Amino acid sequence: HNFEALNIPAHHPARAMHDTFYLTDSLLLRTHTSPVQVRTMESRKPPFRIICPGKTYRVDPPDPSHLPMFHQVEGLMIDEQCSFADLKGIITEFLQVFFERKDLKVRFRPSYFPFTEPSAEVDVQCVHCLGEGQCRVCSSTGWLEVMGSGMVHPRVLEMSGIDSERYLGFAFGMGPERLAMLRYGVSDMRQFVDNDLRFLEQFA
């Protein structure tokens, strides 16, 4: 469910020991919450819509922007009538509400994920320099990457028992820690797991 069912082949670099925590040859800690989407597609009949939050694990040494355990939130919609335009509208509305800026600029950049086609990375106008590209938060680009998205690959639908000729789907995924860092100006992701109540209570 973590790889094959998501169209991630055996030779894909994400499956390497240096990226994934393997407990045995056939047991691992999930590297994303997408397996929840696969299990839902296997067990429910479309149409359906889900949001799946959860813990994920990667072999990343802790630093200001990485943790070996972090959270993801993914969304999935499977229906006879859904499009990339629907996906863009939902994501844009969410980000404008989350950052409390109706004028927030959002852009979709073509990208590649094995489980979606077409795929896009989603960027927002830098919330610190307001898109002027004059700060280190956005590396002077004026944009901040916030999530990945795309239309569910027909092969993923078929492997889950869903007729890809009849149904379409879209999916998106984001890291809540990263969004919170951008929203509240937090510079080090490790602060979320350091158990410092003085830091954590400001979000309660």
Beta strands, then each sheet from edge to edge (+ up, - down):
strand 1: 22-24
strand 2: 27-28
strand 3: 48-57
strand 4: 69-79
strand 5: 106-113
strand 6: 116-125
strand 7: 143-152
strand 8: 168-174
sheet 1: 1+ 2-
sheet 2: 3+ 4- 8+ 7- 6+ 5-
end
